[in-house]
Amino acid sequence: MAPTSKGTIPFGPYRTWHRVTGRLRAGRPAVVVVHGGPGSTHDYLLPLCALAERGWPVVHYDQLGSGGSTHLPDKGPDFWTVQLFLDELDNLLTKLGIADDYVLFGQSWGGMLSAAHAARRPAGLRGLVIANSPASMPTWLSEMEVLRAQLPPDVQETLRRHEAAGTTDSEEYFRASQVFHQRHVCRLDPWPREYTATFLELRDNPTVYHIMNGPNEFHVIGTLRDWSVEDVLPDIAVPTLLISGRYDEATLVTVQPFHDRIPDVRWELFEESSHVPHLEEPEHFLKVMTDYLDRLL
């Protein structure tokens, strides 16, 4: 679906790129889509525009440092913080005039960020979708070891060798990493165009991802390695939908705290999906989303 509008808005001295599909403030809350990474882009989540055809306006944006937003390759770890991205989200909601009526859809890192936002109980938040997200990065790291142990022995050896040598930017390491990605990130072959676009952009502009996460999904050595939102989950006061895939890198163990600690929550497990059910099971995903959104009215 074609965008209704797109452009950038000021965020301090920087710019945040955004895209609106459907009419804002036309009787239903806007669904604000918070992408993963950190340092990813909105592209792989564009299929959520289908919600606008069902009357739900959709806002995508690229977080600072990625996509169409301001790139800051010289900024270091002290700059790239969770608080920075919480502030950017608040700024986006205010500048678009929807801070009093919106739903958040956060995917992967975006789900953790959205949970932290929701835990502050903003008055205009009507609902929250946490998709394919861990509640704790330490738990994520321990579960990555479980998933890595299931990879072929030669792949495990290649990964360990390059990680020990600090050569995770090598082509051999990249090819070995793809074995994990094809099992636990996106199981489609070939990858959809939207997902490929995000993957390539992240590879070309890895500043934020490398600083906050690390070289890939399962070797997390960045500033987020100790971050958790578990303690604030009981403060979330809106109806919450959890989404995860049977083969997801965000394993059942990493998602469980959301289910245990958020007061009003429902969990939908996609049996044929890994980390991107909106691409892997699009029809089922759209039904789950529209059923959830319709209950908010």
C-alpha positions in Angstrom: 0.0 0.0 0.0 1.4 3.4 -1.0 2.3 5.8 1.9 0.0 8.7 2.7 3.1 10.8 3.6 6.7 10.3 4.4 9.7 12.5 5.3 11.8 13.5 8.3 11.1 15.2 11.6 13.6 17.0 13.8 15.0 15.2 16.9 17.2 17.7 18.5 20.0 18.4 16.0 19.1 15.2 14.1 16.4 13.9 11.8 14.1 10.9 12.2 12.7 9.5 8.9 9.1 8.2 9.0 6.4 6.9 6.8 2.6 7.1 7.4 0.2 4.7 5.7 -3.5 5.6 6.1 -5.0 8.7 7.8 -3.9 9.6 11.2 -6.5 10.6 13.8 -9.3 9.3 11.6 -11.1 7.4 14.5 -8.6 4.7 15.3 -5.2 4.7 17.1 -2.2 4.7 14.9 -0.1 1.5 14.9 3.5 2.7 15.5 6.1 0.1 14.3 9.3 -0.1 16.2 11.9 -2.0 14.3 14.6 -4.4 15.5 18.4 -4.2 15.5 19.3 -1.9 17.1 20.5 -0.3 13.9 18.1 -2.1 11.6 15.6 -0.4 9.3 11.8 -0.3 8.8 11.9 -2.1 5.4 11.3 -5.7 6.6 8.2 -4.6 8.5 6.5 -2.9 5.5 4.0 -5.7 5.2 2.3 -4.2 8.3 1.0 -1.6 5.9 -1.8 -4.1 5.2 -3.3 -3.0 8.5 -4.1 0.3 6.9 -6.4 -1.4 4.4 -8.4 -2.6 7.4 -8.7 0.9 8.9 -5.7 1.1 11.2 -3.2 3.8 10.2 0.4 2.6 10.4 3.6 4.6 11.2 7.0 3.2 10.3 10.2 5.0 11.2 13.9 4.4 11.0 15.6 4.8 14.3 18.5 7.3 14.6 21.6 6.0 13.0 19.8 3.8 10.4 18.0 4.0 7.1 16.7 7.4 6.2 17.4 8.9 9.6 20.6 10.8 10.5 23.7 8.6 10.4 26.3 9.3 13.1 29.2 6.9 12.4 31.6 8.7 14.7 29.5 8.5 17.8 30.5 5.9 20.5 28.9 3.8 23.2 28.1 6.8 25.5 25.9 8.2 22.8 24.0 5.0 21.7 21.8 4.3 24.7 18.4 2.9 25.4 17.3 6.3 26.7 18.3 7.9 23.4 15.9 5.7 21.5 13.1 6.1 24.1 13.5 9.8 23.7 13.3 9.5 19.9 10.1 7.5 20.1 8.5 10.1 22.4 9.6 12.8 20.0 8.1 11.0 17.1 4.7 10.5 18.8 4.6 14.2 19.8 5.7 15.6 16.4 3.2 13.5 14.6 0.4 14.5 17.0 -0.5 11.0 18.0 0.9 10.9 21.6 -2.6 10.8 22.9 -3.8 7.8 20.9 -1.6 5.0 19.6 -0.6 1.3 19.7 3.0 0.1 19.7 4.2 -2.8 17.6 7.8 -3.6 18.7 9.8 -6.3 16.9 12.9 -8.0 18.4 15.0 -5.1 20.0 12.0 -2.9 19.2 9.8 -5.1 21.4 12.1 -4.6 24.4 12.2 -0.8 23.7 8.4 -0.7 23.4 8.0 -2.6 26.7 10.3 -0.1 28.4 8.2 2.7 26.9 4.9 1.1 27.9 6.1 0.5 31.5 6.1 4.2 32.1 2.3 4.1 31.5 2.0 6.9 28.8 -1.6 8.2 28.8 -2.1 7.8 25.1 -0.9 4.2 24.7 -3.9 1.9 23.9 -2.2 -1.4 23.3 1.2 -3.1 22.9 2.4 -5.9 20.6 5.8 -7.5 21.5 6.9 -9.6 18.6 9.9 -12.0 18.7 11.6 -10.3 21.6 13.6 -11.5 24.6 12.8 -9.9 28.0 16.4 -10.2 29.1 19.7 -10.1 27.1 21.5 -12.4 29.6 18.8 -15.0 29.0 19.0 -14.4 25.3 22.8 -15.1 25.5 22.3 -18.3 27.4 19.6 -19.5 24.9 22.0 -18.6 22.0 24.4 -21.2 23.4 21.5 -23.8 23.2 20.8 -22.9 19.6 24.4 -22.8 18.6 25.0 -26.3 20.0 22.4 -27.6 17.5 24.4 -26.3 14.5 26.6 -28.7 12.5 29.9 -29.2 14.2 31.9 -27.6 11.4 29.8 -24.5 11.5 30.3 -24.3 15.3 34.0 -24.7 14.9 34.2 -21.9 12.3 32.2 -19.5 14.5 34.3 -20.2 17.6 37.6 -19.9 15.7 36.7 -16.4 14.2 35.2 -15.2 17.5 38.4 -16.1 19.3 40.6 -14.5 16.7 38.4 -11.3 16.4 37.8 -11.9 12.7 34.1 -11.9 12.7 34.1 -9.6 9.7 35.5 -12.4 7.5 33.5 -13.9 4.6 33.9 -17.4 6.1 32.4 -16.3 9.4 29.5 -14.6 7.5 28.7 -17.8 5.6 28.7 -19.8 8.8 26.5 -17.2 10.4 24.0 -17.7 7.6 23.4 -21.2 8.7 22.0 -19.9 12.0 20.0 -17.1 10.2 18.3 -19.6 7.9 17.2 -21.7 10.9 16.2 -19.1 13.4 15.8 -15.7 11.8 14.1 -16.2 8.5 13.3 -19.7 7.2 12.1 -18.6 3.8 14.1 -19.4 0.7 14.7 -17.0 -1.0 14.4 -14.2 1.6 11.7 -11.7 0.8 12.7 -8.5 -0.8 11.8 -6.4 2.3 13.9 -8.6 4.5 16.9 -8.6 2.2 16.7 -4.8 2.0 17.0 -4.5 5.7 19.8 -7.1 6.0 21.9 -5.4 3.3 21.4 -1.9 4.9 22.4 -3.3 8.3 25.5 -4.9 6.8 26.5 -1.6 5.0 25.8 0.6 8.0 26.6 -1.5 11.1 27.6 1.3 13.6 24.7 1.1 16.0 24.3 -2.7 15.7 28.0 -3.4 16.4 28.2 -1.0 19.3 25.0 -2.0 21.1 24.6 -5.7 20.0 27.8 -7.1 18.5 28.8 -8.7 15.2 25.6 -10.8 14.9 22.5 -12.1 16.7 24.3 -14.8 18.7 27.6 -13.2 19.6 26.3 -10.3 21.7 29.3 -8.4 23.1 27.9 -4.9 22.9 26.4 -2.4 25.4 23.1 -4.3 25.5 24.6 -7.5 26.7 23.3 -7.0 30.3 20.1 -5.2 29.6 16.7 -6.5 30.8 13.2 -5.2 31.0 11.9 -8.0 33.3 11.6 -5.8 36.4 9.4 -3.2 34.8 7.0 -5.6 33.0 4.4 -5.6 35.9 4.0 -1.8 35.3 2.6 -2.3 31.8 -1.1 -1.5 32.0 -2.5 -2.0 28.5 -3.7 -5.2 26.7 -0.6 -6.9 25.3 -0.1 -9.4 22.5 3.0 -11.5 22.5 4.1 -13.0 19.2 6.9 -15.6 18.6 7.8 -18.4 16.3 8.4 -22.1 17.0 11.9 -21.8 15.6 12.5 -18.3 16.8 16.0 -17.1 17.9 13.8 -15.5 20.6 13.1 -18.8 22.2 10.2 -19.7 24.4 12.5 -19.3 27.4 13.4 -15.7 26.5 9.7 -14.8 25.9 8.3 -16.4 29.0 8.9 -13.5 31.4 6.6 -11.3 29.3 3.8 -13.8 29.7 4.5 -14.3 33.4 4.8 -10.6 34.4 2.6 -8.5 32.2 -0.9 -8.4 33.8 -3.0 -8.4 30.7 -1.3 -10.5 28.1 -1.9 -13.2 25.4 0.7 -15.2 23.6 0.4 -16.4 20.0 3.0 -18.9 18.9 3.5 -19.3 15.1 4.2 -22.9 14.5 5.9 -22.5 11.0 7.9 -19.4 11.8 11.2 -18.3 13.2 12.0 -14.6 13.9 9.7 -12.9 11.3 6.2 -14.5 11.4 4.8 -11.5 9.5 6.8 -12.7 6.5 6.8 -16.5 7.2 3.1 -16.8 7.9 1.6 -13.6 6.6 -2.1 -14.6 6.4 -2.2 -16.0 10.0 -0.2 -13.0 11.2 -2.6 -10.5 9.7 -5.6 -12.3 11.2 -3.9 -12.4 14.7 -3.1 -8.7 14.5 -6.5 -7.5 13.3 -8.3 -9.7 15.9 -6.2 -8.1 18.6 -6.6 -4.6 17.3 -10.3 -4.9 16.9 -10.6 -5.9 20.6 -9.1 -2.6 21.6 -12.1 -0.6 20.2 
